[in-house]
Every structure is written in C-alpha cells, then in structure tokens.
Amino acid sequence: MQAIDRSPFESGMSRSQNSFLPCVPPLPACHIPPAAQTPGVKVLVTAGPTREPIDPVRFLTNRSSGKMGYTLAGAFVHEGHSVLLVSGPTNLDVPENVDFIPVETAAEMHDVVSKHIGRMDIAVFAAAVADYTPASVQPQKIKKSGDTLTLELVRTADILGSARQSFGFRGTLVGFAAETENLEANARDKLVRKHCDLVIANDVSQPGIGFDSDHNQVLLVYPDRTESLPAASKHELSLQLVDAIVALKKLMVES
Ligand code: CTP
C-alpha cells in the first residue's frame, strides 16, 4: 500500500480507530501501479443521512446507510489519497486513516463543508441530505392532541449546489443522484444545476442496489458523455469510482 500523504486537518476532529468497513472484505493490494497514482490528492467526502430534529425525542431522516460514502472514503485512502469524511449518523466504522467529522443536521454538514472544502482537490457528495427541516424545533416533547398533526418544513441549504458559487470551490466536484425514474435525465439536470464535473447516478427503485445494500449499479454522467458501470459490490465499485474521479481530476488539471 502507498504511503499516505496526510494533510494536517484542523484539530478538534476525531480520528478513525477501526479497520475498513466491517461488512466488506479488506481491499486487495493496491491495483494502480504506484507511478500512475496522483500523490497527495486531498478529498472531501460527505456521507450518510442527516437527522433533522422535531422535538427532543423525534427527528426526520432517510434510509441512507452511508455505505457508499464510507466505502469510497476507504478506497481513496487505499489508493494513497488523504480523505476528510463528513458524515451524518450511521452504524459504520470509520475507515482506517480517514479523518472524520460527525454531524447531525443538514445545517451542520453545510457549516463543516464550507469550512474545509477550500483546501480540497476533490469533493464527493455522497450524503443523502434532508431537503427540508422543521421550521422550528419544539423545546419539549410534542404531546398528542388532535387526529392530525401538521409540521411546517423549510428548505435546507443545498450543500453541493453551494460548492462553486458560495464556497468558491475550484476542484473536481462530484455529486450523487439517487433517482426512481428518468435516471440519466435527472442526473444530467443535477450536473448542470449544481455545476458538477461528474454525477454518479443510481436507480434506487431497483431491488438489491442502492440504499442500505452492499451492491450498487451506477451511471457516470459527465458534461460530454455518459458511462454505465456494471452492478458490483460497493467495495469493488468504489475502486472503479476512485479511478474515474482521479482520472477526471488529472484531465481537468492538464486542460
Ligand atoms: N445534496 C446536498 N445538499 C442538499 C441536498 C443534496 O449536498 N441539501 C447533494 C447530495 O449529496 C447529492 C446531490 O446533492 O450529491 C443530489 O441530491 P438530491 O437530493 O438527489 O438532489 P436534489 O437537487 O435535492 O434533487 P431532488 O429534487 O431529486 O431532491
């Protein structure tokens, strides 16, 4: 395995202690010849769901397990890159040698990303961020009263959508699109709307892939083309994605 060129991330963040994901076998020996690697690439990965509080005992969340983002973070480190993983709550162990900042809400993820993205070469947004959050958090547990209860929700900030204009990020920007219909068209719309260099799209209506699964099948949607990767474990897929993302970064630097 390559020596890891670790950038000194700011103090105050916890370090991972555990091995790569518990649900997947260890990665094989480094599959890219050392000479072909791009040393010292700094990567930010967002992962997991966010948790939007309603009152002290309830929250809104979604079915994201975080597996894709965590596996990708581990694969980047395996290939010799340094990674900061910003994640909502999951049951996963943080991959070895990945710097880690845990967050709960979309607003917290937004703040952490805004603070750290400036020194990154690549940013990969795999988190399933809540699009809406309760307009206010009740200080006490909401007691049941009528037959219906209406919650007022307000839009969260689009973190990926803020990367270029608000955060001024100039590196390689990669988003994810989890769709149930019109996969390529919806992903391409996100690519343009959020100023990405690549959107990794998966059809979450297909059984056995995507959310909470160890497998995934994705389309790589670039500004000028679309590539389909065959179904694979998130583990194998993450190595292919790292290759594709690092190759894209190299192309952008050269052009
Ligand atoms: N994303 C983000 N911040 C948000 C919402 C989404 O950073 N508040 C990122 C996700 O991490 C992902 C990409 O944006 O990389 C696509 O997320 P998605 O929720 O599918 O996109 P939306 O633009 O919200 O589209 P939709 O109308 O399908 O919800």
Boltz pocket constraint, residues with backbone or C-beta under 6 A from the ligand:
constraints:
  - pocket:
      binder: B
      contacts: [[A, 46], [A, 106], [A, 125], [A, 126], [A, 127], [A, 128], [A, 129], [A, 130], [A, 131], [A, 156], [A, 157], [A, 158], [A, 159], [A, 160], [A, 161], [A, 174], [A, 175], [A, 176], [A, 177], [A, 178], [A, 190]]
      max_distance: 6.0
